[in-house]
Amino acid sequence: MNEEPLVIERSPDRVVARLNRPDKRNAIDREIIDVLHALCEELETEPRILILTGVDGVFAAGADITQLRARRAEDARRGINATAFVRIHELPMPVIAAIDGYALGGGAELAYAADIRIATPTLKIGNPETGLGIMAAAGGTWRLREIVGDGLASEMLLTGRLLTADEALRAGLVSSIHAADELLVAAHAIADRIAANDPLATQHTKRAMRAPRETHPGIDGDLQAELFESPEKMRRMTEFLERRGRR
């Protein structure tokens, strides 16, 4: 068995990264965070779609409690997990989280950082941090609100409520549910659809979606201006018109 904490499979248009600590239910420790930073550096230089998933029927059942218990105030201010998850969220190409089973605490916050989340029927997702005397400080308090709205996010964060697969689907936290043996197939199908599009147009769309509200519509115009002058736009539109017998 591969003993790497993050098993990475690379292809020309995508990377699959599997959290691989089955004996710890894929709990996110400092070693995984360090490898995620290295992977982000790679994908920032050579943009590709990223699929995040886990092994043994679990996405990530939280952050490593042994390490969390040892952390002190200065560790909190450094944002050890938060900085990695922000970096994942800001990758140039889309990130897909394929979630099987538990995604709790830091595992949930890693999933929140993805652009697209899909899951299996066994999904249990949420943030029980306050029951352990801490808070969801790696994106949960703000990113979850952006995804599901203030009311549900407040209930989840303040009570520790976990959502089932059906509840997460209704809330828009995940976009589809798949059998466990079809989860990666579905994630790759989404990646295929993304990869069929113009990479620069995809990257600019993601950049615009991540931009603050006050920067719109200016940023949309600036990014569209670059695309309007791109050879790929001319090639794709010309092919589209030719297929329909137009010039």
Phi, psi and chi 1 to 4 in degrees:
 res  aa     phi    psi   chi1   chi2   chi3   chi4
   1 MET       -  138.3  179.2 -179.4  -67.0      -
   2 ASN   -65.9  125.4 -166.2  -40.7      -      -
   3 GLU   -97.9    4.2  -64.6 -177.1   -3.0      -
   4 GLU   -65.0  139.3  -67.0  -64.4  -39.7      -
   5 PRO   -69.0  -22.0   26.8  -35.9      -      -
   6 LEU  -134.5  109.2 -165.6   69.9      -      -
   7 VAL   -88.4  121.6  178.1      -      -      -
   8 ILE  -115.7  128.1  -59.8  172.3      -      -
   9 GLU  -117.2  125.8  -59.9  172.9    8.7      -
  10 ARG  -111.8  141.0  -62.5  171.3  172.3   86.0
  11 SER  -139.7  172.1   60.0      -      -      -
  12 PRO   -58.4  -33.4  -28.3   37.0      -      -
  13 ASP  -113.6   -1.9   61.5    8.2      -      -
  14 ARG  -156.3  162.8   73.2 -162.4   62.9  175.8
  15 VAL  -132.0  134.0  170.2      -      -      -
  16 VAL  -107.4  124.2  178.8      -      -      -
  17 ALA  -119.2  120.4      -      -      -      -
  18 ARG  -107.9  121.8  -70.3 -179.6  171.6   85.3
  19 LEU   -64.6  127.1  -60.8  167.3      -      -
  20 ASN  -134.0   66.4 -175.0   43.4      -      -
  21 ARG  -128.9   65.2  -61.3 -176.6   72.5 -149.9
  22 PRO   -58.9  -31.4   19.4  -32.2      -      -
  23 ASP   -70.2  -17.7   57.4  -38.3      -      -
  24 LYS  -114.0   19.1  -59.6  -68.0 -174.7 -178.8
  25 ARG    52.9   38.5  -63.6 -160.9  -58.1  173.8
  26 ASN    60.4   28.7  -59.5  -28.0      -      -
  27 ALA   -57.2  139.2      -      -      -      -
  28 ILE   -84.3  114.0  -62.3  170.2      -      -
  29 ASP  -109.9 -178.6   64.5   -5.4      -      -
  30 ARG   -63.5  -34.1 -175.5   59.1 -172.3  -90.7
  31 GLU   -63.5  -42.5 -171.1  175.8    4.3      -
  32 ILE   -62.3  -42.5  -75.4  179.5      -      -
  33 ILE   -59.8  -43.5  -68.0  -63.0      -      -
  34 ASP   -62.9  -41.1  -70.0  -16.5      -      -
  35 VAL   -68.4  -36.5  178.7      -      -      -
  36 LEU   -62.5  -40.6  -76.8  172.6      -      -
  37 HIS   -60.9  -44.2  -85.8  -62.7      -      -
  38 ALA   -63.3  -39.5      -      -      -      -
  39 LEU   -66.1  -40.7  179.3   57.7      -      -
  40 CYS   -60.9  -41.9  -75.0      -      -      -
  41 GLU   -58.9  -41.4 -176.7  175.2    0.4      -
  42 GLU   -63.2  -45.1  175.2 -174.4  -26.2      -
  43 LEU   -77.5  -21.6  -65.3  176.9      -      -
  44 GLU   -71.2  -32.9  -70.9  159.2   -3.0      -
  45 THR   -82.4  -40.9  -58.1      -      -      -
  46 GLU  -125.9   83.9 -174.7 -178.2  -11.1      -
  47 PRO   -59.6  128.4  -25.6   36.0      -      -
  48 ARG  -146.7  160.4  -79.5  164.6  -72.2  169.2
  49 ILE   -64.5  141.6  -58.6  158.7      -      -
  50 LEU  -117.0  127.3  173.2   60.3      -      -
  51 ILE  -108.5  121.0  -61.2  173.2      -      -
  52 LEU  -104.4  133.6  -69.1  168.2      -      -
  53 THR  -154.1 -178.6 -167.2      -      -      -
  54 GLY  -123.4 -171.2      -      -      -      -
  55 VAL  -125.2  161.1  -61.1      -      -      -
  56 ASP    58.6   39.1  -79.6   13.9      -      -
  57 GLY    72.7   18.8      -      -      -      -
  58 VAL  -137.7  137.9  177.1      -      -      -
  59 PHE   -79.5  -70.4 -177.3   71.4      -      -
  60 ALA  -164.3  116.5      -      -      -      -
  61 ALA   -86.4   46.1      -      -      -      -
  62 GLY   107.6 -176.4      -      -      -      -
  63 ALA   -85.1  163.6      -      -      -      -
  64 ASP   -69.9  111.5 -169.5  -67.0      -      -
  65 ILE   -65.1  -34.8  -58.9  -60.7      -      -
  66 THR   -60.1  -43.5  -59.1      -      -      -
  67 GLN   -70.7  -40.0  -69.3 -172.7    5.0      -
  68 LEU   -62.2  -39.4  -79.5  178.9      -      -
  69 ARG   -62.0  -31.9 -174.6  176.6   62.3  174.3
  70 ALA   -82.0  -13.4      -      -      -      -
  71 ARG   -77.5  150.6  -70.0  179.1 -174.3  172.4
  72 ARG  -125.4 -172.6  -65.1  -63.4 -178.3  -97.9
  73 ALA   -55.1  -43.8      -      -      -      -
  74 GLU   -65.2  -33.5 -172.7   55.4   33.5      -
  75 ASP   -64.4  -40.3  -63.6  -52.4      -      -
  76 ALA   -61.8  -42.8      -      -      -      -
  77 ARG   -68.5  -24.1  -66.5 -171.8  177.3   95.6
  78 ARG   -75.9  -18.9  -72.9  165.9   56.9 -157.5
  79 GLY    58.4   55.6      -      -      -      -
  80 ILE   -56.0  -51.9  -66.7  170.2      -      -
  81 ASN   -78.4  -38.4  -70.5    6.8      -      -
  82 ALA   -59.7  -42.8      -      -      -      -
  83 THR   -65.1  -36.7   53.6      -      -      -
  84 ALA   -67.5  -40.4      -      -      -      -
  85 PHE   -71.2  -35.3  -62.4  168.7      -      -
  86 VAL   -61.8  -42.5  166.4      -      -      -
  87 ARG   -63.1  -41.0 -161.1  169.2 -178.6 -177.4
  88 ILE   -62.0  -45.3  -72.4  167.8      -      -
  89 HIS   -59.2  -31.9 -171.5   67.2      -      -
  90 GLU   -97.1    9.1  -66.4  179.0   -8.7      -
  91 LEU   -57.5  147.4  -75.2  172.3      -      -
  92 PRO   -61.2  -39.5  -21.7   31.8      -      -
  93 MET  -102.1  161.3  -71.1  -68.4  -76.3      -
  94 PRO   -60.9  150.2  -26.0   35.8      -      -
  95 VAL  -115.7  129.3  178.0      -      -      -
  96 ILE  -113.6  125.4  -57.5  164.6      -      -
  97 ALA  -100.7  118.6      -      -      -      -
  98 ALA  -103.2  103.3      -      -      -      -
  99 ILE  -106.2  117.9  -46.5  166.0      -      -
 100 ASP  -112.7  126.9 -170.4   10.0      -      -
 101 GLY    71.6 -136.5      -      -      -      -
 102 TYR   -75.8  135.2  -74.2  106.1      -      -
 103 ALA  -135.3   92.1      -      -      -      -
 104 LEU  -119.3  149.7  -53.4  179.2      -      -
 105 GLY    53.7 -122.3      -      -      -      -
 106 GLY   -60.6  -29.8      -      -      -      -
 107 GLY   -65.7  -40.2      -      -      -      -
 108 ALA   -65.0  -42.0      -      -      -      -
 109 GLU   -66.1  -33.4  -70.3  175.8  -57.9      -
 110 LEU   -63.4  -42.4  174.3   59.3      -      -
 111 ALA   -64.2  -39.6      -      -      -      -
 112 TYR   -60.3  -28.1  -57.2  157.8      -      -
 113 ALA   -73.6  -14.7      -      -      -      -
 114 ALA   -74.6  160.3      -      -      -      -
 115 ASP   -81.5  -35.6  -60.6  -70.3      -      -
 116 ILE  -133.3  133.6  -61.1  167.6      -      -
 117 ARG  -124.7  129.8  -73.4  163.9  -63.5  -82.4
 118 ILE  -126.5  160.8   62.1  175.4      -      -
 119 ALA  -150.0  172.8      -      -      -      -
 120 THR  -100.7  167.6   63.7      -      -      -
 121 PRO   -63.7  -17.3  -24.6   35.8      -      -
 122 THR   -87.4    6.3   60.3      -      -      -
 123 LEU   -54.4  135.2  175.1   69.3      -      -
 124 LYS  -135.3  115.1  -65.4  -76.5 -172.8 -178.8
 125 ILE  -131.8  137.9 -172.6  167.3      -      -
 126 GLY   165.9 -172.5      -      -      -      -
 127 ASN  -130.7   93.9  -64.4   89.1      -      -
 128 PRO   -89.3   20.5   31.8  -33.6      -      -
 129 GLU   -57.3  -39.5  -78.2   90.8  -19.0      -
 130 THR   -63.0  -25.8   54.6      -      -      -
 131 GLY   -68.9  -16.0      -      -      -      -
 132 LEU  -105.3    8.7  -66.2  170.3      -      -
 133 GLY    82.3   16.6      -      -      -      -
 134 ILE  -132.2 -172.7   58.9  173.2      -      -
 135 MET  -129.2  166.7   58.6 -179.0  -79.9      -
 136 ALA   -79.5   92.1      -      -      -      -
 137 ALA  -108.7   13.6      -      -      -      -
 138 ALA  -113.5   33.7      -      -      -      -
 139 GLY   118.9  -15.0      -      -      -      -
 140 GLY   -62.3  -40.5      -      -      -      -
 141 THR   -71.0  -18.6   58.3      -      -      -
 142 TRP  -121.9  -37.6   54.2  -82.6      -      -
 143 ARG   -72.9  -38.5 -164.1  171.1  -80.5  132.7
 144 LEU   -62.3  -39.7 -178.3   60.1      -      -
 145 ARG   -60.7  -39.1  -67.1  173.1   58.6 -143.7
 146 GLU   -66.0  -29.1  -66.3  174.2   -9.8      -
 147 ILE   -85.2  -48.4  -60.7  168.6      -      -
 148 VAL  -112.2   -5.1  -56.4      -      -      -
 149 GLY    95.5  162.8      -      -      -      -
 150 ASP   -62.3  -45.2  -72.1  -11.8      -      -
 151 GLY   -62.0  -53.9      -      -      -      -
 152 LEU   -68.5  -40.2 -178.5   55.9      -      -
 153 ALA   -60.8  -41.6      -      -      -      -
 154 SER   -61.8  -44.3  -66.3      -      -      -
 155 GLU   -62.6  -44.6 -178.4 -177.8   -7.1      -
 156 MET   -63.9  -45.7  -68.4  173.4   65.5      -
 157 LEU   -74.3  -33.8  -66.0  168.2      -      -
 158 LEU   -88.2  -24.0  -63.1  174.5      -      -
 159 THR  -108.1  -17.7   70.2      -      -      -
 160 GLY    81.8   14.5      -      -      -      -
 161 ARG   -60.8  135.2  173.7 -173.8  169.4 -170.5
 162 LEU  -100.7  139.8  -54.5 -178.2      -      -
 163 LEU   -93.9  140.9  -61.6 -171.5      -      -
 164 THR   -80.1  174.6   64.8      -      -      -
 165 ALA   -59.2  -47.1      -      -      -      -
 166 ASP   -64.3  -39.8  -72.2  -18.8      -      -
 167 GLU   -66.2  -41.2  -70.2  170.2  -27.3      -
 168 ALA   -65.5  -36.6      -      -      -      -
 169 LEU   -66.1  -45.2 -177.4   62.7      -      -
 170 ARG   -63.7  -33.4  -71.8 -164.7  -63.4  -90.7
 171 ALA   -80.9   -8.7      -      -      -      -
 172 GLY    81.0   10.9      -      -      -      -
 173 LEU   -73.5  -33.3 -174.7   52.9      -      -
 174 VAL  -123.7  155.4  -60.2      -      -      -
 175 SER  -101.0  -15.7   57.2      -      -      -
 176 SER  -162.8  159.3   56.9      -      -      -
 177 ILE  -119.9  136.6  -55.9  -64.7      -      -
 178 HIS  -138.7  150.8  -53.8  -89.0      -      -
 179 ALA   -59.0  152.0      -      -      -      -
 180 ALA   -56.1  -40.7      -      -      -      -
 181 ASP   -77.5   -3.5   60.4   -6.9      -      -
 182 GLU  -113.1   -0.7  -62.7  175.0   -4.2      -
 183 LEU   -62.9  -49.8 -177.6   64.4      -      -
 184 LEU   -68.6  -33.1  -98.8  -66.9      -      -
 185 VAL   -60.5  -43.8  174.2      -      -      -
 186 ALA   -66.0  -40.4      -      -      -      -
 187 ALA   -62.8  -41.7      -      -      -      -
 188 HIS   -68.0  -33.2  -80.9  -67.0      -      -
 189 ALA   -63.9  -39.7      -      -      -      -
 190 ILE   -64.6  -44.2  -65.9  169.9      -      -
 191 ALA   -62.1  -36.7      -      -      -      -
 192 ASP   -60.7  -43.4  -71.6  -18.1      -      -
 193 ARG   -65.2  -39.5  -66.9 -163.0  -67.3  -88.0
 194 ILE   -65.5  -45.6  -65.6  169.7      -      -
 195 ALA   -64.9  -24.4      -      -      -      -
 196 ALA   -72.5  -16.7      -      -      -      -
 197 ASN   -89.3  171.4  -62.3  -33.9      -      -
 198 ASP   -69.5  121.3  174.2   25.6      -      -
 199 PRO   -57.2  -40.5  -25.4   34.8      -      -
 200 LEU   -67.4  -40.2 -176.1   60.9      -      -
 201 ALA   -63.6  -38.3      -      -      -      -
 202 THR   -64.0  -46.1  -61.5      -      -      -
 203 GLN   -63.5  -41.5  -68.5  175.4   41.6      -
 204 HIS   -67.4  -36.7  -80.5    8.1      -      -
 205 THR   -63.1  -45.3  -61.5      -      -      -
 206 LYS   -63.3  -41.2  178.4  168.4  176.9  175.6
 207 ARG   -61.8  -42.9 -177.9  178.4  170.0 -170.9
 208 ALA   -65.3  -39.6      -      -      -      -
 209 MET   -65.2  -29.0  -69.5  175.2   66.2      -
 210 ARG   -88.0   -9.5  -64.1  -71.2  174.3 -105.1
 211 ALA   -74.7  148.0      -      -      -      -
 212 PRO   -59.1  149.5  -22.3   33.0      -      -
 213 ARG   -55.5  -36.6  176.7   63.1 -177.8   85.2
 214 GLU   -70.5  -11.7   60.2  -89.7   17.2      -
 215 THR   -86.4   -7.8   65.0      -      -      -
 216 HIS   -94.3  146.2  -62.9  -79.6      -      -
 217 PRO   -88.7    4.1   33.9  -36.5      -      -
 218 GLY   -55.4  -46.8      -      -      -      -
 219 ILE   -65.5  -33.6 -170.3  171.2      -      -
 220 ASP   -62.8  -42.6  -56.2   83.5      -      -
 221 GLY   -65.3  -41.5      -      -      -      -
 222 ASP   -64.4  -45.0  -69.7  -19.9      -      -
 223 LEU   -68.6  -40.1  -65.4  170.5      -      -
 224 GLN   -64.9  -34.4 -172.4   77.4  -62.0      -
 225 ALA   -60.6  -41.8      -      -      -      -
 226 GLU   -64.6  -42.1 -177.5  178.2  -14.0      -
 227 LEU   -67.6  -36.1  -67.5  171.5      -      -
 228 PHE   -60.7  -26.3  -87.8    9.9      -      -
 229 GLU   -96.3    1.5  -62.4  -65.0  -30.6      -
 230 SER   -81.3  142.6   72.5      -      -      -
 231 PRO   -60.4  -32.8  -22.4   32.7      -      -
 232 GLU   -66.7  -37.9 -173.7   65.4    7.4      -
 233 LYS   -61.6  -44.4  170.6 -110.8 -172.1  176.9
 234 MET   -63.8  -42.5  -65.7  -59.7  -63.3      -
 235 ARG   -64.0  -47.7 -176.0 -172.2   71.9   80.1
 236 ARG   -67.5  -41.4  -74.5  173.1  176.3  -98.9
 237 MET   -70.0  -36.3  -70.6 -165.0  174.8      -
 238 THR   -64.1  -44.2  -61.8      -      -      -
 239 GLU   -62.9  -38.8  -72.7 -176.1   -4.7      -
 240 PHE   -60.6  -47.1  176.4   88.6      -      -
 241 LEU   -68.0  -37.6  -67.6  172.1      -      -
 242 GLU   -66.9  -34.5  -72.1  176.7  -13.2      -
 243 ARG   -63.8  -24.9  -74.0 -164.2  -58.2  -90.4
 244 ARG  -104.2   15.9  -76.7  152.8  179.3   77.7
 245 GLY    69.5   25.8      -      -      -      -
 246 ARG  -112.9  167.4  -56.6  176.4 -170.1  174.9
 247 ARG  -123.1      -  -64.8 -174.8  178.8 -136.8
